[in-house]
Amino acid sequence: MLGTIFGLMLLLLVLTVPIGVVLLCVSLFPVLIDHNFIASVPFVLRNMIGGLNSTPLIAIPLFILGGILMAKGGIAQKLFNVFAYIIGEKTGGMPCASIVTCLFYGAISGSGPATTAAVGTMTIPVLDEMGYDHSFSAATVAVAGGLGVIIPPSIPFIVYSMASGVSVGDMFLAGIIPGCLIAVCLMVYAIYYCRTKGENKEKIHVTVNALKSKGFMCVLKESFWAILSPVFILGGIYSGVVTPTEAALIGVIYSALVGMFIYKTLSLKDLIPACIETVKTTAPMLIVLAAAASFSRILSLLQASTVVENLLGPLLSHKVILLLIINLVLLVLGMIIDTSPNILIFTPVMLPLAEAGVDAVHFGIIMVVNLAIGFVTPPVGVNLYVAQSISSVPVLKLAQKAAPYIVMFIVALLLITFVPQLSTLLVELSK
């Protein structure tokens, strides 16, 4: 029956049926062909409601709202300015400043598409003015936007914690070093690209000089409150003062206060549209999560993890081969299914296999990094579509320009997979 269910899922996805409807259909399919199957319609609906009955889920709309408020408050511009001041005149400095801006903005929004939208809207025109290839600029931000789901706080980490029972705080800690490693790998390619293709040093010099005329302390002062945001959010979590959900609420309040009273780029009338945008973003996501939670329960009843374990039984003793296969499967899944339903559906199936030789926290990082690559790989490629809407560069051209960055992303993924200390070191030190 499992093969039939996944075949039906693939068929519906190919027919471009919305993922929430797909998951609901495949959840109801077993009882339609076997009326004695325990998962009746009321059973499916109860599990959908139960899947959303989780306190950590409250953090998702709060992190989204905080990211929207930061975007409306022009935080990305202030972050970019300080990094452009420091490294802008070095080879590849401006694209690298964009990547580091995505890294820091990801520590505010917790979302890949939100990071791409906020940073791309500001940095792509700036990079264009300095003579960089337009499609290269857009691809840089699209790929670096994936850091938004790896560097904490991360919405997929919250979803993985729900699916696996792992502490959200541990996942947030584990994501710091891998997120920084991926950023470094992306910057290595950006520097190589700029060294081989050349840069317009005169235009870059003019832009950086305009910042340097203000003085470093002035630029730092303007960006100080933006840089401090992750400290408030993550510091509160790691110190044990607040839970991740409470930290998300603190982030919203902080974003609103900084935008309204310090940078004065927000007003009270901006809060209601931001809340409406949050609801529009969150509601479809929660419907998909509810359907994914129900489908995950169906897979559990069908003992999907046991079936997969029997299929891959001979490989369980070969850790390297098993991890390579898991990575390959997750990369393909990330191309066709969105991140959150992927995590809810396949964590219960794959985690028992991986736990034979991989810590659950480490596996969570592997899974999210794989699925983050899906943000810039068609046909799903959400970041590509966000960057396309900002830059008007065709998605296929963006994907071509992003290909070398994706190679560097995969290099980082392999390091993260086979050097578990990159994911577990900070977690172990915190205990």
C-alpha angles and dihedrals in degrees: 000000000000092000091051092049094051091043089055090047092052092048093051091047091051088052087055094241109167111267094238091056091045092054092047092050094050090045090057095039098084094056091047092060096034114034090190092061111117095229100087123169093268088048091054092047092048091052091049090055092042091051090062094044093095129116095213088061089068087069092065099069090038093055089046091051091048090051092050092050091049090049092050089047092059094243094147091061092053093047092049093050095058093048092044089052091054103041105008097108096048120095107284088002098138097049087045089052088054091052093049089047089055089049093054095039089052087059087062105039105031089210132104098209092044090052091048092049097046098043096035095053089059107031103041094065090045092052090046091054090054092056102258118147107270096225091047090053092050093046091049092057093041093056096038088051086071087072086074091078096043105044108068138289089052127171093210089053089057091050091048090051089055092050098044106028091237117144114266089218091055091050091050091051092046092054097060101078095038090049092052091045092054090048090053091050091051091049091052090060092043090055091047091049093050092045093053099036096037132227137241097249093181094060091043090051091052092051095046092044089055088057094043091052086067091053127239095268091054093050090045091048091053092051097035097097092046092052090046093058097082089046091059093045101041096031090057092051098045094044089055092237094119138015120244089258092052090045089054090055091048088052091055093049091045092049092050094047094046092047095047104036108022107031092020091211093123132059133189091261089061092061097071095051088047090053091048091051089050092053092048090051097042103041097065089043092054092049089054091046091051092051091045091052090053093047090049088056090050090053089051091053089050089050092235093168090056091049091050091045090054091049093050095033096120090052097053091086091051102071097180094052092044092052092047090052092047090050092049093049092048092049090054092045090050089057095057108026129048119253104253099048088044090057096046094046103041104031092077089047100045104029095071088054095047096043090073088078108359132070114242092239091050091049090052090056091047090050097048094045090052092049091046087063086058088066089073102034122086143268094038098019096144093180090053091056091046091050090045091055090052099041104026089227111143113257094238092053090048089051090052092050090045093052097090090047089051089053089055089046089055091048088055089045091056091049090049091047098050100032101057092177088075087068103031104038098086092042091053092046091052092058 
